[in-house]
Amino acid sequence: MDSIAVHPIVTLYIWLGVSALLVLFALIARFYERLSGERTYYFLFFLAITLLAGASMRQITRDQLAGDALADLLTAAGGALVGALCLHIYRLMIRGR
C-alpha cells in the first residue's frame, strides 16, 4: 500500500475530526448567544465546514497530496473564517473581565 492509496482515507478521517470539533465550537457559540443575547454568528461555522469539505473532496478526487490551487484556496478561506469566528467569540466572552 503506497502513500497515495492511504491519502484519501487519512484526508477523510482528518476532515471528520475537524468537522466534529467545529460543530462543537458552533454549539458553544450558539449556547453563548442564547445565554448572553450577543450575536456570535455561530451558523458561519457550518460554512467553514463546507469550505473544508470542498477542499478535502477535491484533494481526494484529484489524488494529489499538494499543489492544487483551488483546494489550497478553500482550505485557507475555511481556516481564516474559523480563526475570525473564534477570535470574535473570544472577544465577546472575555470582554469585561
N, C-alpha and C positions, 0 to 999 in steps of 0.2 A: 504494500500500500504506500503510494508516494504522497508527497505533501499536497499536491493538487487534489487528490481524492479526499483527503481529510478536511481540506479548506471549507467546503460547503457546510459540513457538519459543525465544525467549530464556529463558523460565522453565524449559523442559525442559533446555536446554544448561547453564544455571547449576546446576540440580539434579544433573545428571550429573557436573559438575565437583566439586561439593561432596561428592557421594556417593563419588567416587573418592578424594578426599582423606580422607574419614572411614574408608574401607576401609584406606587406608594407615596411618592412626592406629591402627586396630584391629589390624593386623598387627604394628605396632611394639609395642603393648601386650601382645599375645599372646607375642611373642618375649621381651619383658622378663619376663613372668610365668613362662615356661618356664625362662628363664635364672636368675632370682633366687629363684623359689619364692614371691614375694609376690603377693597377689591384686590384679589390676588391673581386673577386670570388663570386659574387652575386648568381650565379647558385647553389652554395652549400647550400643556404637557402632551396631550394626545396628538397635536400637530407635530411636535418633536418626535414622538414615537413613529409617526407616519413617515417623516423625513428619513429617520434612521432605518426604517424598514425598507424604504425605497433604495437606499444606499446598499443595504445588505443584500437585497434581492438582485440588484444589478451586479454586485460582486459575485454572487453565486452563479447567476446565469451566464456571465461573461467569462467565468472560470479564470479570473485574474486575481492575483494577490495584491497588486498595486498598479498604479498608472492609469486608472480610469478617471478622467477629469470630472465627469458628472457624479460618480459615486463619491469622490472626494468633496465636491461642492455640496452635495446633500448631507454628508457627514459633518462638514463644517457648519452648515446652516442649522442643523439639528443641535449640534453641540453649543453653538452660540446662543440659540434660543433657550436651551436648558440653563446655560450659565446666566443669562439675563433674568430668567424667571426665578432661579434660586437666589440671585442677588436681590431682586425685588422683594421676595418673601422674607429674606433675612433682614432687610432694612425695615420692613413692616413690623416684624416680630421683635426686633431689638431696639427700635426707636423708643425713646422714653425710659430707657434703663440706664 
